[in-house]
Amino acid sequence: MDDDRPDVLLTGLLFYDLVLTGLGKPPTPGEEIWTTGMGCGPGGIANLAVAAARFDLRTSLATVFGDDFYGEYCRDVLCDQEGVDLSLSRTADDWPNPVTVSVACSHDRALLTHGQAPPYSQDVLMGDPPAARTALVHIEAEPREWLAKAAANGTQIYADVGWDPTQEWSTALLEQLALCHAFLPNETEAMAYTRTDSAVAALGTLSELVPVAVVTRGGDGAVAVDQTTGEYAEVPALDVEVRDATGAGDVFGAAFVTASLGGWPLNERLRFAVLAAGLSVRHHGGALAAPGWYGVDRWWRSLTDPELKRAYGFLADRLPANPGPPVQYAPVTPPAPHTSVGPRASERRH
């Protein structure tokens, strides 16, 4: 019997992102700096939605769009271009869509955001959430009611977490992992919440709280434990030129869910996620940098390094026969040069 449930259920705040790149140094007060590159596109929760949809996952998104140019643009991209189901989303009258300007320099970035609190909460948007195979969620200090409802529906929850601006790193947040199938923090977050001093030690603590624990380590790759299969995996990062790291952590999560739904071994799931995230940082613009099957297939077919060929040899049997048409990357100024792509470990947006 066919499973017609959404593969991935998502909710969160959506942004219109304007990314400025090519700065030699960050600006100082009173100074004007001209950049050499610029990209734009939907961001925030759209990063996850586009990344999942480009891996052919049936993706259902509950978010709020502003009734302005920015909201209309983001809705058109998500629905018409990327095929994301927006039936749970709403357009709010007289509410400006949040806009973020990302200023990228020296392998880091600063974010400036204009916006207001959305008129509809996640719980209002979701109501009684539809049954879905998975949900990718960003857990926060205040638990969301819809999350428990989704878990009770049989939806497997894949969660991440963000930087705690208070730097209190309350361990009470980890109580929400009782609802989750998988937890995918970065090592800074993982160590802070578990009060440990290494990614591996943090992983050990988290593996006692959730069936699948993953800790991303930036330039050192990622480590993971799957208690349901008894697997442990440690994957190194791969070297790549970083053009824009916005949304790479979301691509990592979407790729890991894709491989998990396919029933892949943990080592393959982790390598695939590191690869997808690495491919995304070679392009501007958060959501629209997601590689999808097309980008992964193109990388695999162009690969000549024998060591990488062995490490990623599983792709020969995992890639779809038809990876689909080329993905549409974010509009950029100037146009990005045609270069081959390679993977790197994930980095987060916001």
C-alpha positions as CSV (number, residue, x, y, z in Angstrom):
1,M,0.0,0.0,0.0
2,D,1.3,3.4,-0.9
3,D,2.1,5.8,2.0
4,D,0.6,9.1,0.9
5,R,1.7,11.0,4.1
6,P,4.1,13.9,3.8
7,D,7.7,12.7,4.1
8,V,8.6,15.8,6.0
9,L,6.5,18.2,8.1
10,L,8.0,21.7,8.8
11,T,7.1,24.9,10.6
12,G,9.0,28.0,11.6
13,L,9.7,31.6,10.6
14,L,10.4,32.4,7.0
15,F,12.8,35.2,5.9
16,Y,13.7,37.0,2.7
17,D,17.5,36.8,2.7
18,L,19.8,39.2,1.0
19,V,23.4,37.9,1.2
20,L,26.4,40.2,0.6
21,T,29.7,38.5,0.0
22,G,33.2,39.3,-1.1
23,L,34.1,41.6,1.8
24,G,37.8,41.7,2.7
25,K,36.9,42.9,6.2
26,P,33.8,43.7,8.2
27,P,32.4,47.2,8.0
28,T,33.0,49.7,10.8
29,P,30.6,52.5,11.9
30,G,30.6,55.3,9.4
31,E,32.3,53.3,6.7
32,E,30.9,52.2,3.3
33,I,32.3,49.0,1.8
34,W,31.5,47.8,-1.7
35,T,31.0,44.1,-2.1
36,T,31.8,41.9,-5.1
37,G,28.9,39.5,-4.7
38,M,25.3,39.4,-3.7
39,G,22.6,36.8,-3.6
40,C,18.9,36.7,-2.6
41,G,16.2,34.1,-1.9
42,P,13.9,32.7,0.8
43,G,15.6,31.8,4.1
44,G,14.8,30.7,7.6
45,I,12.5,27.6,7.6
46,A,12.7,27.8,3.7
47,N,16.2,26.4,4.0
48,L,14.9,23.1,5.3
49,A,11.9,23.1,3.0
50,V,13.9,23.6,-0.2
51,A,16.6,21.2,0.9
52,A,14.1,18.4,1.5
53,A,12.0,19.0,-1.6
54,R,15.1,18.9,-3.8
55,F,15.7,15.3,-2.5
56,D,12.2,14.5,-3.7
57,L,10.7,14.4,-0.3
58,R,7.0,15.3,0.0
59,T,7.5,18.4,2.0
60,S,4.7,20.2,3.9
61,L,5.4,23.6,5.4
62,A,3.4,25.6,7.9
63,T,4.7,29.2,8.0
64,V,3.5,32.8,7.7
65,F,4.1,35.0,4.6
66,G,3.9,38.7,4.7
67,D,1.4,40.4,2.3
68,D,4.3,42.4,0.7
69,F,6.7,41.9,-2.2
70,Y,9.1,39.8,-0.1
71,G,6.3,37.4,1.1
72,E,4.9,37.0,-2.3
73,Y,8.3,36.3,-3.8
74,C,9.1,33.6,-1.2
75,R,5.7,32.0,-1.6
76,D,6.1,31.8,-5.4
77,V,9.6,30.3,-5.1
78,L,8.5,27.6,-2.6
79,C,5.3,26.6,-4.2
80,D,5.7,27.2,-7.9
81,Q,9.5,26.6,-8.3
82,E,10.2,24.0,-5.6
83,G,6.9,22.2,-5.2
84,V,6.6,22.6,-1.4
85,D,3.1,22.0,-0.1
86,L,1.9,25.3,1.6
87,S,-1.6,24.2,2.5
88,L,-0.8,24.7,6.2
89,S,0.7,28.2,5.6
90,R,-1.0,31.6,5.8
91,T,-0.5,35.0,4.4
92,A,-1.0,37.7,7.0
93,D,-2.6,41.1,6.2
94,D,-0.6,44.2,7.0
95,W,2.4,42.2,8.3
96,P,5.8,42.7,6.7
97,N,7.7,39.6,5.8
98,P,11.0,39.4,7.8
99,V,14.0,40.4,5.9
100,T,17.6,39.5,6.8
101,V,20.7,41.0,5.4
102,S,23.7,38.6,5.8
103,V,27.1,40.2,5.5
104,A,29.7,37.4,4.9
105,C,33.4,37.9,5.4
106,S,36.4,35.9,6.6
107,H,34.4,32.6,6.7
108,D,31.9,34.1,9.1
109,R,28.9,36.4,8.8
110,A,26.9,39.0,10.6
111,L,23.1,39.1,10.3
112,L,20.8,42.1,10.4
113,T,17.0,41.4,10.4
114,H,14.0,43.6,10.1
115,G,10.7,42.1,11.2
116,Q,8.0,41.6,13.7
117,A,6.7,38.7,15.7
118,P,4.4,36.6,13.4
119,P,0.6,36.9,14.0
120,Y,0.2,33.1,14.1
121,S,2.2,30.8,16.4
122,Q,3.5,27.4,15.3
123,D,0.8,25.7,17.4
124,V,-2.0,27.8,15.7
125,L,-0.6,27.0,12.2
126,M,-0.3,23.3,12.9
127,G,-3.4,22.8,15.0
128,D,-3.8,19.0,15.0
129,P,-0.8,18.3,12.7
130,P,-1.4,15.9,9.8
131,A,0.3,12.5,10.1
132,A,3.7,12.6,8.5
133,R,6.6,10.2,8.2
134,T,9.0,12.7,9.8
135,A,9.2,16.3,11.1
136,L,12.3,18.4,11.1
137,V,12.1,20.8,14.1
138,H,14.1,23.4,15.9
139,I,13.5,22.9,19.6
140,E,13.5,25.9,21.9
141,A,13.2,26.5,25.6
142,E,9.4,26.7,25.4
143,P,8.0,23.4,24.2
144,R,5.6,23.5,21.3
145,E,2.2,21.7,21.8
146,W,2.1,20.5,18.2
147,L,5.3,18.5,18.7
148,A,3.8,16.1,21.2
149,K,0.7,15.7,19.0
150,A,2.9,14.9,15.9
151,A,4.9,12.3,17.9
152,A,1.7,10.7,19.1
153,N,0.6,10.4,15.5
154,G,3.6,8.3,14.8
155,T,5.7,11.1,13.2
156,Q,9.4,10.6,13.8
157,I,10.9,13.9,15.1
158,Y,14.3,14.9,13.9
159,A,15.4,17.9,16.0
160,D,18.2,20.5,16.1
161,V,18.7,23.4,18.5
162,G,20.2,26.9,18.2
163,W,22.6,29.2,20.0
164,D,21.4,30.2,23.5
165,P,21.8,34.0,23.7
166,T,21.6,33.8,27.5
167,Q,24.4,31.2,27.5
168,E,22.6,29.4,30.4
169,W,22.2,26.3,28.2
170,S,19.4,25.0,30.4
171,T,19.4,21.2,30.5
172,A,15.6,21.3,30.9
173,L,15.5,21.8,27.1
174,L,16.8,18.3,26.7
175,E,13.6,16.9,28.3
176,Q,12.0,17.5,24.9
177,L,14.2,14.8,23.4
178,A,11.8,12.2,24.9
179,L,9.6,13.1,21.9
180,C,12.4,12.8,19.3
181,H,13.8,10.1,17.2
182,A,17.0,12.0,16.3
183,F,18.9,15.0,17.6
184,L,21.5,16.8,15.4
185,P,23.2,19.7,17.3
186,N,26.6,21.1,16.5
187,E,29.4,20.4,18.9
188,T,29.3,23.8,20.6
189,E,25.6,23.3,21.4
190,A,26.0,19.7,22.3
191,M,28.9,20.2,24.7
192,A,27.1,23.2,26.3
193,Y,23.8,21.4,26.9
194,T,25.5,18.2,28.2
195,R,28.2,19.9,30.3
196,T,30.9,17.9,28.5
197,D,34.3,18.9,27.0
198,S,34.3,17.1,23.7
199,A,31.9,16.2,20.8
200,V,32.4,12.5,21.5
201,A,31.6,12.9,25.2
202,A,28.5,15.0,24.4
203,L,27.4,12.3,21.9
204,G,27.7,9.7,24.6
205,T,25.4,11.7,26.9
206,L,22.9,12.5,24.1
207,S,22.7,8.8,23.0
208,E,21.1,8.0,26.3
209,L,18.3,10.5,25.7
210,V,17.4,9.9,22.0
211,P,17.6,6.9,19.7
212,V,19.8,8.6,17.1
213,A,22.3,11.3,18.1
214,V,24.4,13.3,15.7
215,V,27.0,15.9,16.6
216,T,28.4,18.1,13.7
217,R,32.0,19.3,14.2
218,G,32.6,21.8,11.4
219,G,36.0,21.3,9.9
220,D,36.3,18.0,11.8
221,G,33.3,16.4,10.2
222,A,30.5,14.7,12.3
223,V,30.0,11.8,14.7
224,A,26.8,9.8,15.3
225,V,25.3,6.9,17.2
226,D,22.2,5.0,16.3
227,Q,21.0,3.0,19.3
228,T,18.3,1.3,17.2
229,T,20.9,-0.5,15.1
230,G,23.9,-0.4,17.4
231,E,26.0,1.6,14.8
232,Y,28.6,4.3,15.5
233,A,30.0,6.5,12.7
234,E,32.6,9.2,12.5
235,V,33.0,11.0,9.2
236,P,35.7,13.5,8.3
237,A,35.1,16.9,6.7
238,L,36.0,17.3,3.1
239,D,37.9,20.4,1.8
240,V,35.9,22.9,-0.2
241,E,36.0,26.6,-1.0
242,V,33.2,28.2,1.0
243,R,31.3,30.9,-0.8
244,D,28.3,31.2,1.6
245,A,27.6,28.9,4.6
246,T,24.1,30.1,5.1
247,G,21.7,27.2,5.5
248,A,24.3,24.4,5.3
249,G,23.2,23.0,8.6
250,D,19.7,22.7,7.3
251,V,20.9,20.9,4.2
252,F,22.7,18.5,6.5
253,G,19.5,17.8,8.4
254,A,17.4,17.3,5.3
255,A,20.0,15.0,3.7
256,F,20.2,12.9,6.9
257,V,16.5,12.5,6.9
258,T,16.5,11.6,3.2
259,A,19.0,8.8,3.8
260,S,17.3,7.7,7.0
261,L,14.0,7.3,5.2
262,G,15.9,5.2,2.7
263,G,17.1,2.9,5.4
264,W,20.8,3.5,4.7
265,P,23.5,2.4,7.2
266,L,24.6,5.1,9.6
267,N,28.0,5.7,8.0
268,E,26.3,6.3,4.6
269,R,23.7,8.6,6.2
270,L,26.4,10.7,7.8
271,R,28.6,10.9,4.7
272,F,25.6,11.8,2.6
273,A,24.7,14.6,5.0
274,V,28.2,16.0,5.1
275,L,28.4,15.9,1.3
276,A,25.1,17.7,0.7
277,A,26.0,20.4,3.2
278,G,29.4,20.8,1.6
279,L,27.9,21.2,-1.8
280,S,25.6,23.9,-0.6
281,V,28.4,26.2,0.7
282,R,29.7,26.6,-2.9
283,H,26.7,28.7,-3.8
284,H,25.0,31.9,-2.5
285,G,21.7,32.3,-0.8
286,G,20.7,29.8,1.9
287,A,17.7,27.8,0.7
288,L,18.4,28.0,-3.0
289,A,22.0,26.7,-2.5
290,A,20.6,23.2,-1.6
291,P,22.1,20.7,-4.1
292,G,19.3,18.1,-4.3
293,W,19.8,14.9,-6.2
294,Y,21.0,16.8,-9.2
295,G,23.9,18.4,-7.4
296,V,25.0,15.2,-5.7
297,D,24.8,13.2,-9.0
298,R,26.9,15.9,-10.7
299,W,29.5,15.8,-8.0
300,W,29.7,12.0,-8.1
301,R,30.1,11.8,-11.8
302,S,32.8,14.4,-11.9
303,L,34.8,12.8,-9.0
304,T,38.3,11.6,-9.8
305,D,39.9,11.3,-6.3
306,P,40.3,7.5,-5.7
307,E,40.0,7.8,-1.9
308,L,36.8,9.8,-2.2
309,K,35.6,7.4,-4.8
310,R,36.0,4.5,-2.3
311,A,34.5,6.5,0.6
312,Y,31.4,7.5,-1.4
313,G,31.2,4.4,-3.5
314,F,27.7,3.7,-2.0
315,L,26.3,6.6,-4.1
316,A,26.6,4.4,-7.2
317,D,23.7,2.3,-5.8
318,R,21.9,5.1,-4.0
319,L,21.5,7.8,-6.6
320,P,18.2,7.8,-8.6
321,A,18.4,6.9,-12.3
322,N,16.9,10.3,-13.0
323,P,18.3,13.0,-10.7
324,G,16.1,15.6,-12.2
325,P,16.8,18.9,-13.9
326,P,19.4,21.3,-12.8
327,V,18.5,23.1,-9.6
328,Q,17.8,26.8,-9.7
329,Y,20.3,28.7,-7.5
330,A,19.8,32.1,-6.0
331,P,20.1,35.1,-8.3
332,V,23.6,36.5,-7.8
333,T,25.6,39.6,-8.8
334,P,27.9,38.9,-10.5
335,P,26.9,35.5,-11.8
336,A,28.9,32.7,-10.1
337,P,31.6,31.2,-12.3
338,H,31.2,27.7,-13.5
339,T,33.3,25.5,-11.1
340,S,33.3,21.9,-10.0
341,V,31.9,21.4,-6.5
342,G,33.1,19.4,-3.5
343,P,31.8,18.8,0.0
344,R,32.6,20.3,3.4
345,A,31.1,19.9,6.9
346,S,28.0,21.8,7.7
347,E,27.6,25.2,9.3
348,R,24.4,26.7,10.6
349,R,22.2,29.6,9.6
350,H,20.1,31.1,12.4
